[in-house]
């Protein structure tokens, strides 16, 4: 059973947008690490003063282990996230007839 993980980080969205280009190689490395750790899907969204992360993971435990990495936490802060924990919602992923 996979899980959906939605995380909302408050922060500097202009800095985050720039980092997507200027530090693309670091984002790609993080993607490789996430996939190896149990990440299935990943997407960002940017709102007014926040970045939204929408992921699917093999399990809650695999997400938590990946997310607890101090190097990942430092990277998140360096690309614009405010200090402190993000708002995180975790839910069981289910299939539905209208899924796409």
N, C-alpha and C positions, 0 to 999 in steps of 0.2 A: 504494500500500500504506500503510494507516494503522498507527499504533503506539499501544499502550496504555502509559500512564505512571502508575506508582503511586509516590507520594511519601509518606514518613512523617516528619512534623515532631514532634520532642519539644517540649513546652512547657506553657503554662498554659491548660488546656482550658476552665476557667471564664471566663477573659478572652476566649478565642476564641468561646465560646457567646454571651457578651454582645455581642461585636462583630458577630455575625451579625444582630442586631436593631438595635443602636445605630449601626452603620455600613453598613447594608444598601445605601445608595446607592453607597458605594465598592466593595462587592462587585459590584454591577450594572455599574459602569463597567469593572471588571476583566474581567467576563464579556464585555462588548462588545469590549474590546481583544483578548481571547483568541480570540474567534470571528473577528475580522478578521485575526488572525495565523495562523489555521489550526487552532484548537481545534474539535473536533467534539462531544465530550461531556465533562461535568464533574460530579463528585459529591464531597462530603465525608463522612467518617466520623470519629467521635470515640471514642477508647479511653482507657485508663487512662494519662494523662500524654502522650498523643500525638493528633495530627490526621492522618488519612489522606486523601490526595487521589487520586482515581481518574479519570483523564482518557483521552480518545482524541484524538490529534492526526493531522493529515495526514502529518507526517513528523517524524523525530527533530530535524532541523535547525530546523524551524519552532518546535517546543517549546523547544529550547535557546535560540534567539534571543529568544523571548518571556520565558523564565524568567530570562535574564541581565539584564533591565532593572533598573537600580538602584532605580527608583521602586517596582517590584513587590517587590523585596527588602526595601525599607524598610517597605512596607505589611505584608508577611508578619511581620516582626519586631514591628510595632506592634500586631498582633492576637493576640500571645501566643507566637509561635514562639521557641524558644531560639536564641541566636546559633550560627552554623555551618551547614554544609550539611545538608540532609535526606538520609535514605536514599532513593535513587531506583532504581526498577527500570523498564526499558523493554523491551517485547517487541512483536513483530509481531502485529497483530490478525488473526485468522483467523476465517472463518465455519465454523459447525458445525451439524449437524442439530438439536441441542438448544438452540440459541441463542434467547434471548428478552430 
